[in-house]
Amino acid sequence: MKGNSQHPRFPEVLHQLLKDAEVNGHEHIVSWLPCGRRFKVHNTSIFATVIMPRYFNHSLYKSFLRQLSLYEFRRGSWKSSPGPK
């Protein structure tokens, strides 16, 4: 989605997607991690076929990863991350 007045930017859509996943009981597919600063896609195939089409104009998981990279989201370590300083 393009960042203009008619379409929210990718980070805004992603935040809404995560919020909706929590409300709609889809946390087994995608959810915030306990630290609250990272999220995890638990099931990429269901995420791509069920969740992504509701929020994006495509259902290609690689495109989703490309968007994350474009907005400088980075893969985190699976170790627990320290809280804010």
QUILIN-V322315 format. One record per residue. N is the residue number from 1. RES is the residue in one letter. SS is DSSP state (~ for helix, > for strand, _ for the rest). BURIAL is 1 if it has 24 or more other ideal C-beta (glycine too) atoms within 12 Angstrom, else 0. Layout:
[[N:RES:SS:BURIAL] [N:RES:SS:BURIAL]]
This chain:
[[1:M:_:1] [2:K:_:0] [3:G:_:0] [4:N:_:0] [5:S:_:0] [6:Q:_:0] [7:H:_:0] [8:P:_:0] [9:R:_:0] [10:F:~:1] [11:P:~:0] [12:E:~:0] [13:V:~:1] [14:L:~:1] [15:H:~:0] [16:Q:~:0] [17:L:~:1] [18:L:~:1] [19:K:~:0] [20:D:~:0] [21:A:~:1] [22:E:~:0] [23:V:~:0] [24:N:_:0] [25:G:_:0] [26:H:_:1] [27:E:_:1] [28:H:_:0] [29:I:_:1] [30:V:>:1] [31:S:>:1] [32:W:>:0] [33:L:_:0] [34:P:_:0] [35:C:_:0] [36:G:_:0] [37:R:_:0] [38:R:_:0] [39:F:>:1] [40:K:>:0] [41:V:>:1] [42:H:_:0] [43:N:_:0] [44:T:~:0] [45:S:~:0] [46:I:~:0] [47:F:~:1] [48:A:~:1] [49:T:~:0] [50:V:~:0] [51:I:~:1] [52:M:~:1] [53:P:~:0] [54:R:~:0] [55:Y:~:1] [56:F:_:1] [57:N:_:0] [58:H:_:0] [59:S:_:0] [60:L:_:0] [61:Y:~:1] [62:K:~:0] [63:S:~:0] [64:F:~:1] [65:L:~:0] [66:R:~:0] [67:Q:~:1] [68:L:~:0] [69:S:~:0] [70:L:~:0] [71:Y:_:0] [72:E:_:0] [73:F:_:0] [74:R:_:0] [75:R:_:0] [76:G:_:0] [77:S:_:0] [78:W:_:0] [79:K:_:0] [80:S:_:0] [81:S:_:0] [82:P:_:0] [83:G:_:0] [84:P:_:0] [85:K:_:0]]
